[in-house]
Amino acid sequence: MSDDDTDPCDDCGEPLSDALARTVRLTVDRSQIDSQRLCPGCFADWIDRYESKMMPEDDPEHLDENTDIIVD
């Protein structure tokens, strides 16, 4: 992270300030694989893409209504 307040967004390239920037880090087995500084709009788009890829699809064949989740 630099002290310059006009670092570009890693997605769209627009200048952004530290106050508005969001950093997304991808870590696997405690090793950082990727890091991106994003403006608020690109961060919102990233969240939407993440949710759409990570949420299970409503597939009736894979839904089991008899399955209970028990938290102890």
C-alpha positions as CSV (number, residue, x, y, z in Angstrom):
1,M,0.0,0.0,0.0
2,S,1.4,3.4,-0.9
3,D,0.9,6.8,0.7
4,D,-0.3,8.2,-2.6
5,D,-4.0,8.9,-2.6
6,T,-4.4,8.4,-6.3
7,D,-3.6,4.7,-6.7
8,P,-5.6,3.2,-9.6
9,C,-8.3,0.6,-9.1
10,D,-6.9,-2.8,-10.1
11,D,-10.1,-3.5,-12.1
12,C,-11.2,-0.3,-13.9
13,G,-8.0,1.7,-13.5
14,E,-9.8,4.8,-12.1
15,P,-7.9,6.7,-9.4
16,L,-9.1,6.0,-5.9
17,S,-8.5,7.2,-2.4
18,D,-7.5,5.0,0.5
19,A,-10.7,5.9,2.3
20,L,-12.8,4.4,-0.5
21,A,-10.5,1.5,-1.6
22,R,-11.3,-2.1,-0.6
23,T,-8.6,-4.7,-0.7
24,V,-9.5,-8.3,-1.7
25,R,-6.9,-10.9,-0.9
26,L,-6.9,-14.5,-2.0
27,T,-5.0,-16.8,0.4
28,V,-4.5,-20.5,0.1
29,D,-2.8,-22.5,2.9
30,R,-1.6,-19.2,4.4
31,S,0.1,-18.1,1.2
32,Q,-1.2,-15.0,-0.5
33,I,-2.0,-15.8,-4.1
34,D,-3.5,-12.5,-5.2
35,S,-4.4,-9.1,-3.9
36,Q,-6.5,-6.4,-5.6
37,R,-7.3,-2.8,-4.5
38,L,-10.8,-2.0,-5.9
39,C,-13.0,1.1,-6.0
40,P,-16.5,0.8,-4.4
41,G,-18.2,0.0,-7.7
42,C,-15.7,-2.7,-8.7
43,F,-15.8,-4.2,-5.2
44,A,-19.6,-4.5,-5.4
45,D,-19.2,-6.2,-8.8
46,W,-16.6,-8.6,-7.3
47,I,-19.0,-9.4,-4.4
48,D,-21.8,-10.1,-6.9
49,R,-19.5,-12.4,-8.9
50,Y,-18.3,-14.2,-5.8
51,E,-21.9,-14.8,-4.5
52,S,-23.1,-16.1,-7.8
53,K,-20.3,-18.6,-8.1
54,M,-20.2,-19.7,-4.5
55,M,-23.9,-20.0,-3.8
56,P,-25.5,-23.4,-4.5
57,E,-28.0,-23.5,-7.3
58,D,-31.5,-24.4,-6.4
59,D,-31.4,-27.9,-7.9
60,P,-34.3,-30.0,-6.6
61,E,-32.2,-33.2,-7.2
62,H,-29.6,-32.0,-4.7
63,L,-31.9,-30.7,-2.0
64,D,-32.7,-33.1,0.8
65,E,-35.5,-31.9,3.0
66,N,-34.8,-34.6,5.6
67,T,-31.3,-33.3,6.3
68,D,-31.0,-31.5,9.6
69,I,-28.1,-29.3,10.6
70,I,-27.2,-29.8,14.2
71,V,-25.0,-27.3,16.0
72,D,-23.7,-28.5,19.3
